Amino acid sequence: MNRTRLYVGNLPFRISENDLREIFEPYGQVNEINLIVDKMTGQSRGFAFVTMDSSQAAQAAINNLNGTNVSGRQIVVNEAKPREERPHRHRENSGRSRRG
């Protein structure tokens, strides 16, 4: 089986991982849910990643859930893009040189 990771966007801020599981399970086995939260406040940032057990289950979820209304918000469901390596940012010394 080929697990497929989905991006789920425009979620209501009060949604829980259990809510997402209930929404996605009718389309197949849910392996993992990663609800993205703000590190400072702990509040949902309005998007999540859901990993389905097979590509068929993932496609069924996309076909049936993308554009549907969840608690007054039209959600976006599509296949997640692989995360790109982000280059480490080189920190400048606020433009000042220590050389004399």
N, C-alpha and C positions, 0 to 999 in steps of 0.2 A: 504494500500500500504506500501511496505517496502523500504524505502529509502536506497540507497547503495552508500557508499563513495568509489571513485576510486583514486588510485595513478596514476599520469601521469608524467613520467620521460623522460629525455633526450630532453627536450623542447628547441627550439631556445630561446636565451636570450632576443630577442626583441618581443616575443609573448605577447599579451595582454589578459585580461580576456574576452574581446569581441571576439577575435580570437578563444579562447577555446570554448566559447559558440557556435559559428558558426560550429565548428568541431564536437561538441557532440550533438547538438540539433536534427540532423536527426535521432538519435537513441532513443529519448525520451526527456521528460521534464528535464531540468537542474535546480536543486533547488539552488545550491550554487557553486561558484568557489572560491578557495583560492589559488591564485598564490603566491608562496613563494618568498619573496624578501630579499636581504641582508639589514640588519638594518642600516648599515653604508652608503652604496652607493645608496640604493633604487632600485638597478638593480635585475632583476630576477635571481634566483639561478638555474633555469633550471628544476624546477619541480613544480607540483601543485596538489591540491586535487579537484576533481569534484564530487559533490553529485547529483546523478540521482534520479528521483522520484520513480523508482521501480527497483527491482532486475532484471526484464526482460530487462528493458532499459539499465541497467548497463552491463548485459551480452552481449547484442547486441553491445554496444560500445566497450567492450573488444574484442569480436570476429572480429569486423570490423576495429578497429583502432590500436590494438597492432601490432607493427612492421611496421606501415605505415610511409611514408616519409612526414615530415612537414618541409618545408623550408630547405631541405637538411639534416635533422636529422631524424633518425629512432626512433620514439617515443616508449615508453613502457607504456602500459595501463594494470593495473590489480587491483583487489580489494585491498583497503587499509587495512593494518593490524591495529588493535586497538593500540593506543599509550600506551606504557607501562609507569607506574609511574617511573620516574627517581628519585633515591634517592638523597637527598640533599648532596652535597659534603661538608665534614667538612674541613674547611680551617685550615691548619697548620700555625704556625708562622714561616715559612721558616726554620724550623728545629731548631730554637733557643728556649731555655727554659728561662722563666723569673724567674725561681726559682734559688736562690742563692746557 
